[in-house]
Amino acid sequence: MSMPEASLLTPEIRALIGTGNEPVAVTITPAAVRRSMRAVFGEIATPTFAPGEEVPGYVLIALQPEGDELPMPDLMPDKLEVSNEIDIVRPLRMGETLQVRSRIGHIAERLGGRFGYSLLIRMDVEFSEPGGAVVARFSFTAMQYDASAALDAPGDGVEPR
Amino acid sequence: MGRLSAGQIAALEEGDALPVLDITPGMDLVIRYCGLTGGLTNIFYDAEAAHAAGMPGPIVPGQLKTWLLYRALDTWLGGAGFVRHVRTTHRRPDLTGRPMSIAGTVARIGEEGGQRLVDIEIVVVGSEGQPTVNGFGTVQLR
C-alpha cells in the first residue's frame, strides 16, 4: 500500500473522533507504584508510601487503560508512536481513587516525510477526582504508515535504516 | 546520581545545562513497560518484524522514552518539587539495548499562580550520536 487513491479519512472514520470509553475507577496502591517504577527503572527496591503521602507520577503508567479498549481505526499496515504529552496538575497521593477515561482525540492525514502518506491518530487519557477536577492527562499520537513505501532518504519523522 | 542539591536548584539560571543522564533501556525494561500497559507490539522485541516496519531493529517504545524523560526531570529536580509536564516528539528510533543520553537545558524560570516553575528543553541523543527525541518539561518547585 502506498498513496491511497482516495482519502482514508471517510466520514465514518472522522466520526470516531471524540469517542471513548466510560470512566473507570482506579486506585493508587503500593502495587501500582511498584509496578510502574519497575517499568521505568527496572528491578529496583521501590520506596514505601503511607496513605495520603505523595507518590511519584510514574504510577499513572499502571493506571492507564489499555489502548485496545478504544475503537482505534486500523487503516495502514504499520504503526509507530510519534509524540506524547504528560500533564500532572497536582501531586498524586497513595490510596486516592481517580476516574480514568480515554478517547480518540484526533485523526489527521499527513503527506510527505519518509513514509509519504500516513495517518496521525491521537489518544487522550484523562484522570479526574470523583468530583470531576482533572488531575492528570496523557496524549499519545501514533502514526499509521506503509513501510514498503519508505524513501531511502532522511526526512521528517523516523529516519531510514 | 544527577540529582541537583537545594543550593544548585536555587542558583539555576536560564541556559544552564543539567547533568546528562545516560540510560540503556534493555529488553527487560521494554517488556516490563509493555506488559504493564498492554502495548506489546512485535516491533519492540522481534527484529524481523521491526525490519518489516522500516526500523533498524527492535526499538524502545515512544511512551517509555517519554517516561524516561520524566525520570530525567524527576532525577534533576524532583526532590525539590514535582514534574508537571513532559512533551516529546520522536524523531528517530532508539534501539533496545543501546545507550541513550538525556540532556537538559534550563529554558525559563518563572512563576505562575504563585508557583515557581522551571521549564527545561530536553534532547535525547541516541547511540549513533544523532538526536532521537526532542522534549520539553516543566517542574514545579515547592
Interface residues (C-beta under 8 A of the other chain):
Chain A: R35 S36 R38 A39 V40 F41 G42 E43 E54 P56 G57 Y58 I61 A62 Q64 E66 G67 D68 D78 K79 L80 E81 V82 S83 N84 E85 I86 D87 I88 V89 P91 R114 F115 F140 Y145 A147 A150 G157 V158 E159 P160 R161
Chain B: G26 D28 L29 R32 Y33 L36 T37 G38 G39 T41 I43 H51 A52 A53 G54 M55 P56 P61 G62 Q63 L64 T66 W67 L68 Y70 R71 D74 G78 F82 V83 R84 H85 V86 R87 T88 T89 H90 R91 R92 P93 Q130
